[in-house]
Amino acid sequence: DDELSCAVFHTREREEEKKERKGVKQRVKKSYNEEIFTFTAWCNSHLRKAGTQIENIEEDFRDGLKLMLLLEVISGERLAKPERGKMRVHKISNVNKALNFIASKGVKLVSIGAEEIVDGNAKMTLGMIWTIILRFAIQDISVEETSAKEGLLLWCQRKTAPYKNVNIQNFHISWKDGLGFCALIHRHRPELIDYGKLRKDDPMTNLNTAFDVAEKYLDIPKMLDAEDIVGTARPDEKAIMTYVSSFYHAFSGAQKAETAANRICKVLAVNQENEQLMEDYEKLASDLLEWIRRTIPWLENRVPENTMQAMQQKLEDFRDYRRLHKPPKVQEKCQLEINFNTLQTKLRLSNRPAFMPSEGKMVSDISNAWGSLEGAEKGYEEWLLNEIRRLERLDHLAEKFRQKAAIHEAWTDGKEEMLQQKDYETASLSDIKALLKKHEAFESDLAAHQDRVEQIAAIAQELNELEYYDSPSVNVRCQQICDHISSLVTHCDTRTEKLLETIDQLYLEFAKRAAPFNNWMEGAMEDLQDTFIVHTIEEIQGLSTAHEQFKATLPEADKERQAILGIHNEIAKIVQTYHVNMAGTNPYTTINPQEINAKWDKVRQLVPQRDQALIEEHARQQNNERLRRQFANQANVIGPWIQTKMEEIGRISIEMHGTLEDQLTHLRQYEKSIVNYKPKIDQLEGDHQLIQEALIFDNKHTNYTMEHIRVGWEQLLTTIARTINEIENQVLTRDAKGISQEQMNEFRASFNHFDRKRTGMMDAEDFRACLISMGYNMGEAEFARIMSIVDPNRLGVITFQAFIDFMSRETADTDTADQVMASFKVLAGDKNYILADELRRELPPDQAEYCIARMTPYTGPDAIPGALDYMSFSTALYGESDL
C-alpha cells in the first residue's frame, strides 16, 4: 500500500510539472505573438508614409530593402544605395547597411547579425525591431531630467495625474483596465472621449475605445489586442511601451507647449522667489530702521533723575535693552545682510540685474544707522554711570550738610537772645567783670563755630556745582546759618564795648579750657557720625587707619577732661571752705561738668559704632574686590577666545582645505561651538550686573569691559553667519555655473594672492592687477565696465563672491528674455500676443494670475480685445524690479 501511494504521488507531481511547463510555453508564445502584432503595426505606421507595408515581420525584412526604407523614414536620413539582386549575398549586404546605420546612432547590436535576419530568425528580427523602437521612438524622450523609459513613464504619470482612477506605475499591469490609454487621449483631446462614462470594471470597452479613437483621429494604428491584454496576467512590456510611445510622439506638439510652459514656470518661479526676497528685505529693513529710529532718541535722552533709585531704574531699563531687546535686532541685522547677499547671488545666477533697495535702505545705510545706535548706546551707558556716581556723591554731601547744619543750629539756639540781654545796666562792678570774662569765653567759642559755618558753606557750594536737585532749600538753610552767625558776631562786638575787664582766675581757666575741649568733642562726634563713600579696599583701609589714630588720642583727651573737671572741683572746694556765695553757676561759660561728661560718654559710645561701620564697609569692599576678580578671570578668557575664533573663521574662509562642502561643515561646527559658548557670556553678564549693582566703576584686573565683550560677541555671531552665507552662495554659483572644485581653488588662490591687505576683499587696484595677471588687456573704459559689474554699489572693494561670479559669468547656462519670449509664443500659437484663457490653460493658477496681473495690453495692429503683451513682460522679467 505504501509503495502504491508513493507511485500515485509521483505521477501527480509529474503531471503538475507538465502543466506548468505547458503554461509557461503558452505565456511565452502569447507574449511573442503580442510583440509580432505590435511591432508589425508600428513598422507599418511608418512604412505607409513611403507607400508600402509589411505583412510578415519575419519574412518581409529578409532582403533588407524594407528595413532600409523603414530606417530612412523614421530617421529622415538617406542610407547607402541598396543592392537590387536576389542572391543571398545581396540580401546580407542590405541588412548589414541597415545594421551599420543603427550602430552609427550609438546603438550596440548584441548578437544580432545580418545572416540571422536573412535566414528569417524571428527572435533576432524582433530583437532588432525592438532596438530600433528604443533608439528612434523612446530614447529621445526627455521629461524633467529623466529620459528614455523613465522619461516616458514620468510623462504618462504627469499626464494622467488628474485622473483619480488611473495609477501608472509600469508598462504592463497599470494599463490592463484601459483607463490609462483613455486618460492620455482625454488629457490632450477631451472632445474625442467622454471619460466620465468609462468604468474601471469594463476593461474591454475602455481598451477598444482607446484603440479605435487613436486609429481614427490620432493616426496611431492599432498595435495591441484588447482580448490579449485582458486575458494576460502581465501584458508584454515592450508592446505597451511601443504603443504608448506613439501617443507621446502624436502629442509632440502639446509636449512642445508643455516644455514652453515648464520654461516659463521655471522663470516665473525664480522671479516670484526673488520678488518675495526683495519684499522681505524691504520689510525687514524698514522694521529694523524704524526700531533704530525709535531707540536712538531714548538713548540720547540725557535728562537726569533726582534720586539714586530713579537712576538705577534707568540702568535696569538699559540692562533689559541690552539683554532682551537688542539681541534679536542683532540677529535681524545679520539675517538682513545674509538675505541681501543671497538675493544678489540668485539674481546674478539667473541673469537678472542687481537688486537696489529703496532710498535709505541699502545695507550701508543700515550699517550707518546701527553705528549711530551703538554710538548713542555707548554714550548712554557712560552717562548713566557718571550720573549714578554724581548722585552718590550728592547724597553723601547732602547728608553731611544736614548733619553739620543740625549741630550748628543746636549750638546757636538761644545765643542771640543771650547777647541781647541788658543785664550789664543794673550790674555791680564785680558783676560786670564777671560778664566780661563770660563774654570772652563766648567769643572763643564763636570763633571755633565760624570755621564750622565755612565748612557748611563749602558743602552747599559743592552741592550747587553738582546740580543737586534740592539746592534751593540747601541754599536757604545755608544763608540762614551764615546770617545767624553774622548777627551773633555783631551782637558780640556790641556787647564787648559795654563790658569792663575783670578776672576770676579759676572760673576763667575752666571756661577757657572747657570751650576748646567741648569743640573737640563736638568735632569728634561729628566725624564719628560722618558718612563716608569709598570704592576700593585701599580707601577703606585709609579710613580705618585714621580711625585707629583717633582712638589712640582718647587717653590724652580723657586726661584733659579730668583736668577740666578738677578745676570745677577746686572752685567747689573753695566755695565750700570760705562760704562764698557765687550764685551756684560759672558766670563765664554755659558749659558745665555734666555737659562735658555727657558728650564724652557720647564720643565713647560712637567709637565702637564707627568700628562696626568700618568693618562692614571693609567686608563690602572685599566682596567688591572678589566680584572684580571674578569678572576679570572670565573676561580675560572670553575676550581672547572671541578674538581667536574671529581669526580662525577668517582663515577657514580664505584657505582652500577641501571642498566648499568641507568648509561649510567646518564652519557649521564652529558655529555650533560658538553658540554653545553663549552660557559663558550670560554668566559674565550676570557678574557684570552684580558689579553694577555694587556700584563698582573700575577694575584694575582686566582691560576688558562688558561693552568690549558684547561688541566682540555680536561681531563673532555676525561674522560666522556671514561667512557661512558666503560659502553657501559660492556653492550656488559653482553648481549653477558648472565650476569644478579645481577651478574654484584656482579662483581662490588668485584672489588670495592679490588680497594684499588680507581683508577678504580686493580694492580696485588689486583687482586690476589680478585681471592683468590673468591675461586681460583692457583700457580704462573696459575696466570701468567690469567694475560696474563686480561692484554695483560702488563701495570700492570686490568680494570673492563677486570675483567668482565675474570669472564664470560667460559660461553660465541661464534663461534669457528671448528664450522666455519664444516659450510664450509657443503657448500663444505663434501669435504676437496671448490671451488670459491661454495662460490659465497652460500655466499653474498662481503663475497664470501672476502673468495676467503684470502683462500690459497688446497694442499691435493684429490686437484683439483681451490681448496681452508677453514680449514687454518677458523683457521686464530681466529688467529692473519695480521694488
DOVOSE-113464 format. One record per residue (C-alpha): residue in one letter; x, y, z. Coordinates in steps of 0.001 Angstrom, whole numbers, padded with zeros to 6 digits, always signed. Layout:
<atoms>
AXYZ
...
</atoms>
This chain:
<atoms>
D+000000+000000+000000
D+002806+002422+000840
E+004510+001729-002493
L+001237+002322-004390
S+000603+005639-002558
C+004136+006810-003368
A+003730+005917-007084
V+000423+007855-007270
F+002067+010900-005601
H+004993+010953-008085
T+002597+010559-011027
R+000586+013622-009887
E+003771+015608-009384
R+004968+014847-012955
E+001563+015837-014355
E+001679+019193-012494
E+005195+019859-013830
K+003978+019142-017376
K+001064+021561-016891
E+003400+024257-015548
R+005830+023867-018485
K+002891+023964-020880
G+001571+027142-019200
V+004980+028818-019437
K+005224+027909-023120
Q+001757+029293-023712
R+002584+032579-021910
V+005843+032936-023844
K+004043+032209-027100
K+001316+034705-026239
S+003864+037413-025405
Y+005726+036519-028615
N+002536+036888-030646
E+001766+040230-028937
E+005198+041567-029885
I+004809+040400-033514
F+001420+042140-033723
T+002595+045353-032083
F+005938+045609-033881
T+004309+044897-037263
A+001746+047640-036667
W+004457+050054-035536
C+006601+049381-038618
N+003586+049835-040917
S+002695+053170-039216
H+005987+054485-040626
L+006281+052451-043894
R+002928+053634-045123
K+004407+057124-045316
A+006573+055668-048102
G+003592+053926-049677
T+004298+050383-048567
Q+003891+047997-045633
I+004793+044526-044401
E+002613+041504-043885
N+005005+039127-042154
I+007677+040723-039930
E+009791+037535-040067
E+009860+037351-043894
D+009459+040883-045253
F+012737+042262-043777
R+014867+039328-045011
D+016106+041077-048188
G+016938+044260-046237
L+015100+046597-048641
K+012095+047466-046462
L+014362+047518-043414
M+016500+050217-045036
L+013348+052084-046102
L+011955+051951-042547
L+015159+053458-041180
E+015117+056246-043766
V+011519+057153-042845
I+011985+057213-039080
S+015402+058956-039176
G+014813+061365-042035
E+018243+060444-043430
R+019348+058699-046627
L+021094+055334-046324
A+023609+053868-048790
K+022152+052675-052092
P+020707+049152-051645
E+021616+046070-053663
R+018785+045027-056033
G+019971+041463-056617
K+018074+038428-055369
M+021066+036449-054213
R+021808+035803-050513
V+024942+037937-050658
H+022890+040927-051856
K+020385+040471-049039
I+023153+040201-046435
S+024751+043373-047843
N+021474+045332-047495
V+020830+044106-043960
N+024405+044997-042978
K+023905+048516-044337
A+020835+048831-042106
L+022642+047400-039085
N+025641+049671-039669
F+023302+052691-039787
I+021739+051651-036473
A+025204+051194-034965
S+026196+054681-036212
K+023456+056101-033960
G+025236+054805-030875
V+023293+051557-030560
K+025146+048356-029601
L+023695+045365-031510
V+024487+042458-029240
S+024291+039017-031003
I+022274+040406-033933
G+023874+039603-037291
A+022752+040036-040918
E+022751+036270-041574
E+020134+035631-038844
I+017820+038321-040295
V+018261+036989-043863
D+017565+033444-042622
G+014257+034643-041079
N+015248+034124-037434
A+012112+035510-035752
K+013747+036075-032346
M+016625+038067-033851
T+014275+040039-036097
L+012036+041045-033188
G+015106+041978-031145
M+016342+044196-033971
I+012962+045929-034323
W+012793+046485-030561
T+016273+048037-030689
I+015080+050358-033474
I+011975+051324-031471
L+014079+052056-028374
R+016538+054207-030315
F+014175+056180-032545
A+010897+056234-030598
I+011819+056122-026915
Q+015466+057140-026327
D+014946+060815-027235
I+012021+061223-024844
S+013106+063577-022049
V+010956+064776-019150
E+012469+066808-016317
E+015981+065361-016410
T+014782+061764-016986
S+014991+060098-020369
A+014007+057005-022368
K+011875+054528-020399
E+011898+056528-017165
G+011085+059706-019084
L+008187+058061-020900
L+006840+056657-017616
L+007113+060058-015923
W+005321+061675-018881
C+002465+059185-018529
Q+002263+059786-014784
R+002173+063568-015222
K-000462+063441-017926
T-002745+061034-016039
A-002221+062580-012581
P-005560+064473-012608
Y-007453+061204-013151
K-008072+059652-009712
N-008854+056154-011016
V-005606+055926-013025
N-002299+054956-011361
I+000501+054373-013870
Q+003464+052674-012190
N+004806+050465-015020
F+004293+049386-018654
H+002304+046194-018013
I-000479+045730-015431
S-001044+049509-014954
W-002640+049555-018453
K-004875+046456-018205
D-008111+048319-017464
G-007663+050619-020494
L-008283+053795-018475
G-004640+054873-018821
F-004907+054974-022659
C-008261+056799-022463
A-006825+059311-019958
L-003896+060136-022287
I-006293+060816-025147
H-008759+062784-022998
R-005978+064919-021492
H-004891+066118-024952
R-008145+065785-026941
P-011020+065863-024438
E-013611+066106-027214
L-012753+062611-028507
I-013720+060606-025399
D-016489+061025-022832
Y-014265+059964-019994
G-016952+060305-017351
K-018887+057376-018807
L-015984+054911-018607
R-015954+052235-015911
K-012924+050595-014343
D-014701+047214-014321
D-015193+047245-018126
P-011628+046996-019494
M-012627+045592-022913
T-014775+048650-023697
N-012109+051008-022393
L-009286+049395-024416
N-011249+049145-027672
T-012472+052747-027266
A-008903+053985-026866
F-007564+051856-029779
D-010383+052871-032141
V-010189+056603-031311
A-006379+056603-031599
E-006531+054929-035004
K-009338+057097-036352
Y-008398+060540-035026
L-004738+060406-033995
D-003359+058311-036873
I-001983+055760-034399
P-002537+052259-035824
K-003946+049534-033624
M-000863+047854-032196
L-002431+045916-029319
D-005292+043451-028983
A-007784+044158-026186
E-008536+040481-025580
D-004840+039625-025254
I-004296+042425-022702
V-007321+041497-020612
G-006631+037793-020825
T-002965+038088-019835
A-001868+038359-016204
R+001042+040590-017226
P+000822+042245-020677
D+004010+042423-022720
E+006053+045417-021563
K+007739+046041-024926
A+004411+046053-026750
I+002865+048513-024261
M+005928+050812-024389
T+005906+050805-028193
Y+002243+051713-028357
V+002476+054373-025597
S+005493+055975-027316
S+003250+056536-030349
F+000961+058621-028152
Y+003943+060618-026905
H+005032+061442-030457
A+001455+062074-031609
F+001102+064672-028908
S+004582+066126-029501
G+003023+069479-030372
A+001351+069557-026988
Q+004634+068402-025485
K+006326+071367-027081
A+003774+073627-025426
E+004351+071838-022129
T+008097+072324-022454
A+007496+076016-023148
A+005156+076222-020159
N+007753+074496-017969
R+010407+077008-019023
I+008060+079894-018286
C+007066+078377-014943
K+010723+077976-014026
V+011498+081594-014934
L+008386+082888-013170
A+009207+080842-010072
V+012657+082425-009965
N+011145+085884-010383
Q+008466+085285-007777
E+011021+083960-005309
N+013308+086924-005958
E+010452+089395-005592
Q+009458+087762-002315
L+013052+088047-001107
M+013047+091726-002129
E+009780+092358-000290
D+011096+090508+002767
Y+014298+092572+002673
E+012381+095830+002347
K+010065+094971+005239
L+012848+093720+007492
A+014964+096777+006646
S+012021+099133+007315
D+011214+097462+010634
L+014846+097489+011755
L+015394+101132+010741
E+012159+102136+012479
W+013291+100374+015665
I+016651+102154+015457
R+014860+105474+014819
R+012715+104982+017940
T+015576+103723+020118
I+018251+106352+019429
P+016255+109281+020980
W+015742+107170+024108
L+019489+106534+024281
E+020270+110191+023579
N+017960+111417+026370
R+020317+112849+028987
V+017746+114350+031376
P+018986+113236+034804
E+016788+111924+037600
N+016889+113433+041066
T+017357+110237+043054
M+019646+107236+043009
Q+016612+104935+042872
A+015311+106584+039697
M+018725+106489+038019
Q+019228+102844+038977
Q+015841+102110+037369
K+017168+103725+034193
L+020209+101476+034446
E+017929+098441+034870
D+015932+099524+031795
F+019200+099756+029881
R+020159+096250+031026
D+016801+094968+029740
Y+017510+096672+026430
R+020915+095019+026149
R+019731+091637+027416
L+016246+091322+025877
H+015583+093903+023174
K+018850+094340+021298
P+019999+090690+020758
P+017027+089851+018442
K+017790+093005+016462
V+021433+091935+016124
Q+020145+088680+014612
E+017762+090598+012326
K+020603+092797+011087
C+022779+089752+010428
Q+019886+087952+008677
L+019223+091063+006608
E+022791+091087+005303
I+022621+087339+004602
N+019298+087729+002734
F+020736+090601+000704
N+023842+088643-000285
T+021813+085520-001126
L+019378+087556-003207
Q+022183+089247-005161
T+023753+085847-005813
K+020474+084399-007081
L+019885+087442-009284
R+023339+087105-010819
L+022889+083370-011355
S+019515+083891-013084
N+020885+086645-015331
R+018898+089372-013549
P+020174+092873-012664
A+021351+093552-009122
F+018737+094490-006536
M+018731+098135-005498
P+016784+098670-002255
S+014602+101722-001716
E+016199+105042-000827
G+017816+104835+002581
K+017530+101054+002905
M+020872+099945+001478
V+022963+097600+003631
S+025377+100506+004086
D+022502+102739+005290
I+021515+100123+007855
S+025148+099733+008952
N+025443+103517+009379
A+022202+103637+011360
W+023429+100740+013504
G+026701+102574+014087
S+024743+105625+015281
L+022723+103364+017581
E+025850+101854+019131
G+027436+105294+019479
A+024374+106550+021337
E+024312+103358+023374
K+027925+103673+024481
G+027442+107335+025427
Y+024243+106475+027296
E+025879+103826+029476
E+028772+106156+030304
W+026292+108907+031175
L+024259+106578+033400
L+027325+105506+035369
N+028549+109112+035707
E+025106+110196+036889
I+024998+107415+039465
R+028449+108490+040700
R+027234+112105+040846
L+024069+111212+042747
E+026040+109002+045123
R+028355+111939+045827
L+025364+114296+046163
D+023577+112019+048625
H+026761+111856+050702
L+027259+115640+050625
A+023587+116386+051347
E+023636+114120+054406
K+026874+115735+055574
F+025335+119192+055098
R+022272+118232+057131
Q+024368+116804+059991
K+026694+119819+060264
A+023812+122269+059920
A+021849+120490+062652
I+024842+120542+065030
H+025451+124229+064369
E+021787+125176+064737
A+021649+123319+068070
W+024641+125357+069295
T+023243+128739+068197
D+019876+128082+069821
G+019350+130866+072460
K+022728+132510+071834
E+021318+135620+070153
E+018806+136204+072995
M+021667+135898+075498
L+023706+138541+073678
Q+020728+140897+073518
Q+020214+140871+077302
K+020939+144214+079090
D+021955+142656+082393
Y+025035+144876+082499
E+022869+148013+083007
T+021975+147094+086619
A+025079+145083+087424
S+027685+145969+090041
L+031346+146367+089124
S+032124+142811+090167
D+029139+141588+088134
I+030362+143496+085057
K+033802+141944+085425
A+032190+138516+085541
L+030083+139297+082465
L+033203+140415+080624
K+035002+137163+081316
K+031925+135207+080293
H+031813+137183+077055
E+035472+136489+076324
A+034795+132756+076668
F+031824+133054+074312
E+033975+134891+071756
S+036430+131995+071777
D+033551+129536+071273
L+032090+131685+068469
A+035411+131757+066605
A+035517+127973+066630
H+031970+127755+065257
Q+032740+130187+062446
D+035079+127512+060992
R+032189+125041+061013
V+029991+127573+059203
E+032654+127891+056499
Q+032615+124093+056098
I+028823+124138+055764
A+029024+126883+053130
A+031676+124907+051192
I+029451+121815+051143
A+026498+123912+049945
Q+028683+125371+047188
E+029689+121867+046008
L+026049+120743+046027
N+025248+123681+043752
E+028132+122892+041415
L+026982+119238+041151
E+023420+120442+040368
Y+021775+118897+043434
Y+018031+118833+042835
D+017220+120300+046283
S+019852+123055+046045
P+017306+125877+046664
S+016418+124597+050139
V+020101+123912+050887
N+020950+127484+049871
V+018170+128924+052049
R+019326+126943+055084
C+022973+127819+054454
Q+022090+131524+054123
Q+020148+131426+057389
I+023146+129891+059154
C+025513+132498+057678
D+023140+135356+058551
H+022715+134000+062069
I+026456+133719+062692
S+026940+137266+061321
S+024247+138511+063694
L+025942+136753+066606
V+029278+138359+065678
T+027634+141817+065507
H+025888+141422+068864
C+029070+140048+070375
D+031105+143087+069247
T+028441+145489+070582
R+028368+143777+073964
T+032172+143839+074176
E+032275+147652+074086
K+029937+147875+077078
L+031817+145464+079377
L+034727+146192+081607
E+037667+143942+082144
T+037936+141870+085297
I+039182+138483+086221
D+038293+135487+088210
Q+041158+133109+087647
L+039580+129766+088389
Y+036300+130364+086594
L+038174+131882+083679
E+040589+128955+083397
F+037661+126484+083492
A+035859+128419+080815
K+038900+128767+078562
R+039845+125091+078787
A+036272+123764+078647
A+035382+125636+075425
P+038079+124104+073116
F+037594+120671+074712
N+033873+120984+074152
N+034533+121926+070498
W+036916+118955+070173
M+034220+116593+071437
E+031613+118075+069125
G+034027+117736+066187
A+034811+114161+067206
M+031105+113291+067401
E+030571+114884+064002
D+033459+112929+062457
L+032373+109668+064065
Q+028864+110097+062619
D+030077+111397+059261
T+029025+109264+056291
F+031783+108037+054008
I+031989+106785+050422
V+034835+104587+049196
H+035375+102387+046140
T+038471+100343+046974
I+039969+098348+049815
E+042844+100864+049937
E+040421+103718+050619
I+038618+101902+053444
Q+041955+100883+054902
G+042922+104580+054923
L+039771+105446+056851
S+040386+102578+059280
T+043959+103781+059903
A+042754+107335+060582
H+040132+105976+062978
E+042747+103950+064859
Q+044910+107072+065138
F+041902+108953+066562
K+041282+106180+069091
A+044931+106490+070171
T+044284+110144+071212
L+041403+109239+073531
P+043596+108633+076666
E+045127+112133+076364
A+041662+113591+075791
D+040406+111844+078909
K+043262+113393+080910
E+042211+116848+079639
R+038602+116119+080621
Q+039673+115118+084105
A+041849+118265+084425
I+038909+120498+083466
L+036653+118682+085929
G+039427+119116+088544
I+039229+122957+088119
H+035483+122796+088736
N+036053+120633+091807
E+038649+123145+093096
I+036134+126000+092756
A+033540+123972+094604
K+036041+123231+097358
I+036947+126949+097792
V+033272+127968+097869
Q+032556+125315+100474
T+035616+126171+102546
Y+035123+130001+102556
H+031338+130031+102305
V+031462+132274+099196
N+028081+132959+097545
M+028646+132512+093761
A+025002+132130+092798
G+025654+128445+092088
T+026905+128663+088423
N+030052+129638+086497
P+029455+133221+085357
Y+031961+132884+082458
T+030591+129944+080453
T+027432+127984+079812
I+029433+124763+079697
N+029084+122708+082841
P+030677+119438+084013
Q+027503+117467+083366
E+027516+118546+079702
I+031196+117654+079340
N+030620+114185+080794
A+027520+113615+078625
K+029392+114489+075445
W+032387+112389+076477
D+030080+109405+077004
K+028569+110037+073575
V+032054+110004+071997
R+032880+106724+073780
Q+029560+105301+072525
L+030157+106370+068908
V+033652+104848+068690
P+032533+101154+068574
Q+029701+102101+066216
R+032302+103615+063888
D+034402+100474+064313
Q+031453+098328+063172
A+030656+100595+060196
L+034273+100414+059009
I+034336+096613+059439
E+031146+096277+057385
E+032477+098607+054685
H+035756+096684+054625
A+033783+093456+054093
R+031794+095134+051325
Q+034969+096285+049610
Q+036426+092780+049939
N+033291+091437+048269
N+033647+094102+045565
E+037222+093027+045005
R+036040+089413+044750
L+033463+090497+042150
R+036159+092369+040229
R+038430+089336+040172
Q+035541+087022+039328
F+034585+089183+036343
A+038197+089686+035294
N+039042+085977+035411
Q+036210+085211+032983
A+036673+088286+030804
N+040394+087587+030397
V+039459+084167+028978
I+036397+085142+026920
G+037992+088185+025279
P+040968+086298+023787
W+038662+083355+022907
I+036451+085644+020808
Q+039494+087150+019091
T+040927+083697+018373
K+037641+082479+016899
M+037434+085564+014676
E+040918+084860+013337
E+040188+081146+012812
I+036968+081892+010906
G+038873+084315+008709
R+041471+081634+007938
I+038841+078987+007124
S+037070+081325+004697
I+040189+082110+002676
E+042147+078870+002882
M+041485+076028+000438
H+041320+072955+002638
G+038906+070521+000977
T+035739+071275-000942
L+033281+074055-000283
E+031091+071487+001457
D+034041+070644+003724
Q+034439+074317+004548
L+030710+074594+005257
T+030867+071576+007564
H+033872+073060+009350
L+032187+076453+009711
R+028935+074950+010982
Q+030921+073051+013597
Y+032481+076370+014573
E+029041+077967+014673
K+027794+075194+016955
S+030781+075598+019295
I+030222+079364+019342
V+026515+079019+020139
N+027379+076524+022883
Y+029685+079177+024376
K+026711+081516+024987
P+026157+080396+028629
K+029632+081748+029480
I+028661+085136+028013
D+025415+085041+030014
Q+027350+084177+033169
L+029684+087130+032536
E+026625+089364+032037
G+025366+088172+035426
D+028705+089018+037070
H+028665+092404+035341
Q+025190+093093+036733
L+026419+092261+040238
I+029306+094694+039721
Q+026976+097469+038627
E+024566+096812+041490
A+027539+097099+043848
L+028370+100470+042208
I+031818+099286+041141
F+033103+101605+038431
D+036604+100356+037664
N+038519+097080+037515
K+042299+097068+037542
H+042422+093289+036958
T+041305+093352+033302
N+041373+095583+030248
Y+038083+094058+029008
T+034822+095807+029788
M+031402+094205+029326
E+030926+096552+026380
H+034066+095153+024722
I+032825+091601+025251
R+029334+092402+023960
V+030595+094065+020799
G+033071+091226+020188
W+030385+088569+020726
E+027952+090287+018355
Q+030684+090654+015743
L+031584+086972+016149
L+027983+085815+015625
T+027614+088112+012630
T+030934+087034+011134
I+030264+083286+011368
A+026750+083686+009911
R+028014+085955+007119
T+030921+083610+006314
I+028619+080562+006130
N+026309+082518+003835
E+029251+083475+001598
I+030290+079820+001241
E+026655+078800+000573
N+026474+081417-002168
Q+029735+080093-003607
V+028157+076616-003714
L+025132+078087-005508
T+027404+079779-008021
R+029578+076713-008511
D+026610+074407-009106
A+024701+076845-011301
K+027686+077635-013495
G+029342+074233-013560
I+032572+075338-011904
S+034776+072428-010855
Q+036441+072275-007446
E+039799+072703-009169
Q+038605+075899-010858
M+037216+077135-007555
N+040593+076517-005922
E+042332+078408-008753
F+039947+081341-008307
R+040585+081330-004557
A+044353+081144-004999
S+044323+084117-007417
F+042044+086099-005140
N+044129+085396-002026
H+047328+086376-003828
F+046003+089826-004713
D+044133+090336-001431
R+047263+092037-000160
K+045658+093524+002967
R+044189+090147+003981
T+040716+091641+004482
G+038855+089099+002360
M+038359+091801-000295
M+040384+093348-003100
D+040421+097062-003760
A+040163+098342-007341
E+043905+098457-007987
D+044479+094940-006634
F+041609+093700-008820
R+043113+095404-011884
A+046476+093741-011181
C+044707+090386-010779
L+042953+090729-014149
I+046187+091735-015904
S+047951+088699-014413
M+045198+086515-015890
G+045718+087903-019378
Y+043101+090661-019546
N+044143+093550-021789
M+041817+096478-021087
G+041656+100224-021114
E+040043+102489-018550
A+036589+102278-020145
E+036619+098473-020161
F+037872+098330-016584
A+035151+100760-015521
R+032578+098489-017187
I+033918+095453-015327
M+033934+097370-012029
S+030269+098273-012540
I+029577+094521-012695
V+031649+093385-009717
D+031000+096463-007551
P+027485+097697-008467
N+027136+099618-005188
R+030445+101461-005763
L+031936+100529-002416
G+035432+100367-003900
V+036009+096722-002960
I+035469+093347-004675
T+034372+090345-002620
F+035328+086780-003511
Q+031683+086078-004419
A+031658+088933-006935
F+035028+087741-008238
I+033881+084177-008985
D+030622+085500-010452
F+032638+087575-012889
M+035112+084820-013723
S+032354+082335-014561
R+029572+084574-015904
E+030351+083913-019583
T+029855+080166-019178
A+026537+080410-017363
D+023675+078462-018926
T+020761+080651-017930
D+017425+081528-019438
T+017229+084748-021424
A+014428+087137-022244
D+014426+085861-025850
Q+014017+082259-024708
V+011111+083175-022446
M+009557+085193-025273
A+009850+082205-027604
S+008162+079996-024981
F+005242+082408-024678
K+004989+082424-028481
V+004548+078621-028421
L+001760+078903-025841
A+000156+081657-027907
G+000153+079544-031067
D+002729+081781-032823
K+000637+084917-032217
N+002316+088169-031152
Y+000023+088321-028146
I-001502+085889-025679
L-004937+085672-024067
A-005754+085228-020391
D-007587+081973-021127
E-004486+080579-022841
L-002341+081449-019832
R-004828+079842-017433
R-004962+076714-019596
E-001188+076230-019888
L+000208+077506-016569
P-000474+076711-012896
P-003161+079025-011459
D-000896+081194-009310
Q+001631+081757-012091
A-001093+082372-014676
E-002615+085085-012466
Y+000875+086472-011781
C+001342+086978-015556
I-002158+088346-016157
A-001764+090909-013371
R+001558+092169-014741
M+001158+091942-018542
T+000165+095167-020285
P-002489+095158-023050
Y-001110+094347-026508
T-001485+097312-028918
G-000123+095904-032198
P-002061+096071-035492
D-003270+092474-035020
A-004563+093106-031492
I-007935+091770-030380
P-009888+092509-027180
G-008142+090986-024158
A-004795+090568-025971
L-001807+090712-023587
D+001746+091786-024464
Y+004026+088889-023490
M+007048+090445-025230
S+007352+093516-022985
F+006592+091278-019995
S+009438+088907-020919
T+011837+091823-021246
A+010711+093225-017890
L+011439+089878-016194
Y+015124+090502-016859
G+014997+094253-016289
E+014843+096475-013227
S+012474+095420-010482
D+009563+097614-009522
L+010688+097453-005901
</atoms>
